[in-house]
């Protein structure tokens, strides 16, 4: 099967939960995806988003990742910005 690269931006509820969201994300996402990169993106007023690049099995789609992200405490929302096939 093919693999796809997902670029996801996570928006925490506040700057206070950024570290806990980041650690939860790395432990929980490892179950459904290969984490390629995690970085912070400044938004405004001291708040940062977390940008994540993941590789998942193409046949599974984005649903397993979305399910895991929906379970992370302290996460306000997330946006899948890009899905591209990896050769």
N, CA, C and O atoms as a DFTB+ gen file, in Angstrom:
348 C
 N C O
     1  1       0.834      -1.198       0.000
     2  2       0.000       0.000       0.000
     3  2       0.868       1.247       0.000
     4  3       2.031       1.210       0.401
     5  1       0.291       2.343      -0.452
     6  2       0.998       3.601      -0.464
     7  2       0.950       4.293       0.885
     8  3       0.209       3.903       1.787
     9  1       1.753       5.318       0.990
    10  2       1.777       6.103       2.222
    11  2       1.520       7.560       1.864
    12  3       1.833       8.004       0.760
    13  1       0.946       8.297       2.811
    14  2       0.685       9.718       2.599
    15  2       1.294      10.531       3.735
    16  3       1.397      10.072       4.872
    17  1       1.689      11.744       3.391
    18  2       2.218      12.702       4.358
    19  2       1.102      13.661       4.717
    20  3       0.501      14.276       3.837
    21  1       0.821      13.793       6.007
    22  2      -0.180      14.745       6.493
    23  2       0.536      15.893       7.175
    24  3       1.465      15.680       7.954
    25  1       0.108      17.104       6.884
    26  2       0.581      18.274       7.615
    27  2      -0.604      18.800       8.399
    28  3      -1.609      19.220       7.826
    29  1      -0.475      18.772       9.722
    30  2      -1.571      19.116      10.623
    31  2      -1.127      20.245      11.540
    32  3      -0.001      20.240      12.037
    33  1      -2.014      21.220      11.766
    34  2      -1.742      22.296      12.718
    35  2      -2.713      22.141      13.880
    36  3      -3.926      22.057      13.690
    37  1      -2.156      22.105      15.089
    38  2      -2.938      21.930      16.309
    39  2      -3.000      23.250      17.063
    40  3      -1.987      23.930      17.227
    41  1      -4.189      23.605      17.516
    42  2      -4.388      24.855      18.245
    43  2      -4.750      24.544      19.696
    44  3      -5.863      24.095      19.970
    45  1      -3.816      24.779      20.636
    46  2      -4.108      24.510      22.046
    47  2      -5.075      25.540      22.619
    48  3      -5.232      26.634      22.079
    49  1      -5.724      25.167      23.728
    50  2      -6.673      26.069      24.384
    51  2      -5.991      27.301      24.952
    52  3      -6.578      28.383      24.962
    53  1      -4.748      27.151      25.430
    54  2      -3.999      28.282      25.979
    55  2      -2.512      27.972      25.912
    56  3      -2.112      26.843      25.630
    57  1      -1.700      28.988      26.175
    58  2      -0.249      28.804      26.172
    59  2       0.194      27.900      27.319
    60  3       1.259      27.286      27.250
    61  1      -0.611      27.817      28.363
    62  2      -0.274      27.012      29.540
    63  2      -0.278      25.513      29.262
    64  3       0.404      24.760      29.957
    65  1      -1.019      25.074      28.278
    66  2      -1.147      23.635      28.009
    67  2      -0.312      23.170      26.817
    68  3      -0.406      22.011      26.412
    69  1       0.494      24.052      26.260
    70  2       1.264      23.727      25.059
    71  2       2.158      22.502      25.268
    72  3       2.175      21.603      24.428
    73  1       2.892      22.458      26.369
    74  2       3.800      21.333      26.617
    75  2       3.053      20.023      26.838
    76  3       3.487      18.974      26.360
    77  1       1.936      20.074      27.559
    78  2       1.188      18.835      27.804
    79  2       0.538      18.322      26.518
    80  3       0.472      17.114      26.291
    81  1       0.060      19.240      25.680
    82  2      -0.507      18.834      24.385
    83  2       0.576      18.188      23.531
    84  3       0.354      17.158      22.895
    85  1       1.745      18.808      23.530
    86  2       2.849      18.294      22.721
    87  2       3.266      16.881      23.162
    88  3       3.491      16.013      22.320
    89  1       3.367      16.653      24.468
    90  2       3.775      15.324      24.936
    91  2       2.673      14.283      24.703
    92  3       2.967      13.141      24.350
    93  1       1.413      14.670      24.899
    94  2       0.302      13.751      24.629
    95  2       0.255      13.382      23.159
    96  3       0.033      12.226      22.797
    97  1       0.464      14.369      22.333
    98  2       0.419      14.161      20.890
    99  2       1.476      13.160      20.453
   100  3       1.193      12.265      19.657
   101  1       2.682      13.302      20.964
   102  2       3.748      12.402      20.538
   103  2       3.517      10.973      21.007
   104  3       3.830      10.031      20.279
   105  1       2.977      10.793      22.202
   106  2       2.743       9.427      22.676
   107  2       1.525       8.789      22.004
   108  3       1.562       7.608      21.658
   109  1       0.456       9.550      21.817
   110  2      -0.770       8.986      21.247
   111  2      -0.698       8.810      19.733
   112  3      -1.190       7.811      19.208
   113  1      -0.094       9.763      19.022
   114  2      -0.025       9.655      17.566
   115  2       0.908       8.547      17.111
   116  3       0.736       8.004      16.020
   117  1       1.886       8.207      17.924
   118  2       2.825       7.145      17.555
   119  2       2.107       5.817      17.325
   120  3       2.634       4.940      16.640
   121  1       0.919       5.663      17.887
   122  2       0.142       4.434      17.715
   123  2      -0.460       4.312      16.315
   124  3      -0.688       3.200      15.838
   125  1      -0.722       5.448      15.648
   126  2      -1.419       5.405      14.355
   127  2      -0.631       6.008      13.196
   128  3      -1.044       5.895      12.042
   129  1       0.509       6.652      13.496
   130  2       1.258       7.324      12.439
   131  2       2.737       7.403      12.790
   132  3       3.129       7.260      13.948
   133  1       3.541       7.631      11.772
   134  2       4.966       7.890      11.972
   135  2       5.145       9.407      12.027
   136  3       4.845      10.101      11.055
   137  1       5.625       9.918      13.141
   138  2       5.814      11.361      13.298
   139  2       7.133      11.750      12.645
   140  3       8.191      11.244      13.019
   141  1       7.066      12.656      11.662
   142  2       8.242      13.099      10.935
   143  2       8.828      14.357      11.564
   144  3      10.045      14.473      11.709
   145  1       7.962      15.301      11.938
   146  2       8.441      16.579      12.457
   147  2       7.372      17.218      13.334
   148  3       6.178      17.110      13.053
   149  1       7.810      17.884      14.398
   150  2       6.923      18.647      15.272
   151  2       7.594      19.990      15.514
   152  3       8.754      20.043      15.925
   153  1       6.867      21.081      15.262
   154  2       7.425      22.410      15.494
   155  2       6.331      23.352      15.981
   156  3       5.143      23.045      15.892
   157  1       6.753      24.504      16.496
   158  2       5.800      25.503      16.972
   159  2       5.671      26.623      15.953
   160  3       6.644      27.006      15.303
   161  1       4.452      27.143      15.822
   162  2       4.175      28.292      14.957
   163  2       3.548      29.383      15.811
   164  3       2.462      29.189      16.357
   165  1       4.211      30.526      15.938
   166  2       3.605      31.623      16.699
   167  2       2.312      32.086      16.026
   168  3       2.245      32.217      14.804
   169  1       1.290      32.328      16.847
   170  2       0.020      32.813      16.315
   171  2      -0.134      34.286      16.669
   172  3      -0.033      35.156      15.803
   173  1      -0.378      34.560      17.948
   174  2      -0.540      35.938      18.424
   175  2      -0.614      35.942      19.943
   176  3      -0.994      34.948      20.562
   177  1      -0.253      37.057      20.525
   178  2      -0.394      37.270      21.969
   179  2       0.258      36.171      22.800
   180  3      -0.278      35.780      23.837
   181  1       1.404      35.672      22.360
   182  2       2.130      34.653      23.102
   183  2       1.624      33.238      22.904
   184  3       2.165      32.302      23.493
   185  1       0.605      33.065      22.091
   186  2       0.059      31.735      21.836
   187  2       0.714      31.139      20.591
   188  3       0.919      31.828      19.591
   189  1       1.033      29.865      20.670
   190  2       1.634      29.168      19.534
   191  2       0.792      27.960      19.161
   192  3       0.134      27.350      20.005
   193  1       0.829      27.633      17.885
   194  2       0.212      26.402      17.393
   195  2       1.320      25.364      17.261
   196  3       2.503      25.702      17.264
   197  1       0.934      24.119      17.147
   198  2       1.895      23.041      16.961
   199  2       1.688      22.480      15.557
   200  3       0.603      22.003      15.222
   201  1       2.735      22.543      14.744
   202  2       2.681      22.002      13.384
   203  2       3.304      20.607      13.403
   204  3       4.408      20.416      13.914
   205  1       2.591      19.645      12.844
   206  2       3.043      18.252      12.867
   207  2       3.004      17.690      11.453
   208  3       2.044      17.904      10.712
   209  1       4.053      16.971      11.093
   210  2       4.083      16.244       9.826
   211  2       4.101      14.755      10.156
   212  3       4.931      14.288      10.936
   213  1       3.175      14.022       9.550
   214  2       2.980      12.602       9.846
   215  2       2.936      11.784       8.570
   216  3       2.536      12.278       7.516
   217  1       3.344      10.546       8.672
   218  2       3.170       9.618       7.557
   219  2       2.220       8.519       8.021
   220  3       2.419       7.903       9.068
   221  1       1.176       8.288       7.212
   222  2       0.186       7.259       7.529
   223  2      -0.037       6.374       6.305
   224  3       0.318       6.741       5.184
   225  1      -0.622       5.222       6.534
   226  2      -0.975       4.303       5.459
   227  2      -2.120       4.919       4.656
   228  3      -3.129       5.343       5.220
   229  1      -1.953       4.962       3.356
   230  2      -2.951       5.578       2.478
   231  2      -4.326       4.918       2.605
   232  3      -5.348       5.597       2.509
   233  1      -4.356       3.624       2.815
   234  2      -5.634       2.910       2.880
   235  2      -6.453       3.283       4.117
   236  3      -7.674       3.127       4.114
   237  1      -5.801       3.770       5.168
   238  2      -6.508       4.146       6.394
   239  2      -7.104       5.546       6.327
   240  3      -8.058       5.850       7.042
   241  1      -6.548       6.396       5.475
   242  2      -7.024       7.772       5.384
   243  2      -6.617       8.581       6.611
   244  3      -5.672       8.229       7.318
   245  1      -7.341       9.664       6.851
   246  2      -7.003      10.550       7.969
   247  2      -7.813      10.256       9.232
   248  3      -7.542      10.839      10.282
   249  1      -8.790       9.375       9.151
   250  2      -9.695       9.129      10.277
   251  2      -8.999       8.699      11.567
   252  3      -9.331       9.228      12.628
   253  1      -8.038       7.753      11.524
   254  2      -7.382       7.377      12.782
   255  2      -6.653       8.551      13.441
   256  3      -6.670       8.688      14.664
   257  1      -6.021       9.388      12.637
   258  2      -5.317      10.563      13.164
   259  2      -6.318      11.542      13.757
   260  3      -6.098      12.069      14.847
   261  1      -7.409      11.789      13.055
   262  2      -8.433      12.707      13.560
   263  2      -9.031      12.207      14.870
   264  3      -9.285      12.999      15.777
   265  1      -9.257      10.908      14.973
   266  2      -9.814      10.327      16.195
   267  2      -8.871      10.541      17.377
   268  3      -9.304      10.952      18.454
   269  1      -7.581      10.260      17.175
   270  2      -6.592      10.432      18.244
   271  2      -6.472      11.901      18.641
   272  3      -6.412      12.217      19.829
   273  1      -6.435      12.794      17.665
   274  2      -6.314      14.222      17.976
   275  2      -7.530      14.723      18.743
   276  3      -7.403      15.588      19.610
   277  1      -8.700      14.191      18.434
   278  2      -9.916      14.587      19.138
   279  2      -9.925      14.183      20.600
   280  3     -10.693      14.731      21.390
   281  1      -9.074      13.224      20.973
   282  2      -9.007      12.736      22.350
   283  2      -7.971      13.462      23.202
   284  3      -7.901      13.228      24.409
   285  1      -7.166      14.339      22.602
   286  2      -6.098      15.009      23.349
   287  2      -6.667      16.149      24.181
   288  3      -7.311      17.059      23.658
   289  1      -6.420      16.085      25.471
   290  2      -6.895      17.103      26.409
   291  2      -6.106      18.403      26.220
   292  3      -4.886      18.376      26.056
   293  1      -6.806      19.535      26.243
   294  2      -6.157      20.836      26.107
   295  2      -6.059      21.324      24.675
   296  3      -5.550      22.416      24.422
   297  1      -6.541      20.526      23.742
   298  2      -6.497      20.895      22.330
   299  2      -7.819      21.535      21.938
   300  3      -8.873      20.909      22.038
   301  1      -7.760      22.784      21.491
   302  2      -8.965      23.510      21.108
   303  2      -9.498      23.008      19.765
   304  3     -10.682      22.700      19.628
   305  1      -8.602      22.933      18.777
   306  2      -8.983      22.459      17.450
   307  2      -7.730      22.068      16.680
   308  3      -6.608      22.288      17.137
   309  1      -7.939      21.488      15.511
   310  2      -6.827      21.151      14.635
   311  2      -7.296      21.271      13.197
   312  3      -8.492      21.223      12.912
   313  1      -6.331      21.427      12.292
   314  2      -6.639      21.572      10.881
   315  2      -5.643      20.743      10.074
   316  3      -4.432      20.911      10.213
   317  1      -6.154      19.856       9.240
   318  2      -5.283      19.121       8.329
   319  2      -5.079      20.016       7.116
   320  3      -5.994      20.228       6.320
   321  1      -3.867      20.535       6.989
   322  2      -3.585      21.516       5.943
   323  2      -3.166      20.901       4.620
   324  3      -3.403      21.480       3.560
   325  1      -2.544      19.730       4.675
   326  2      -2.063      19.138       3.428
   327  2      -2.027      17.623       3.552
   328  3      -1.666      17.072       4.592
   329  1      -2.404      16.973       2.476
   330  2      -2.292      15.522       2.356
   331  2      -1.645      15.270       1.003
   332  3      -2.170      15.690      -0.028
   333  1      -0.508      14.587       1.005
   334  2       0.179      14.319      -0.252
   335  2       0.775      12.918      -0.222
   336  3       1.210      12.436       0.823
   337  1       0.787      12.289      -1.357
   338  2       1.286      10.919      -1.452
   339  2       2.812      10.910      -1.398
   340  3       3.473      11.761      -1.993
   341  1       3.358       9.934      -0.674
   342  2       4.806       9.762      -0.549
   343  2       5.205       8.608      -1.449
   344  3       4.645       7.515      -1.365
   345  1       6.172       8.859      -2.304
   346  2       6.619       7.803      -3.225
   347  2       7.782       7.035      -2.661
   348  3       8.282       6.112      -3.304
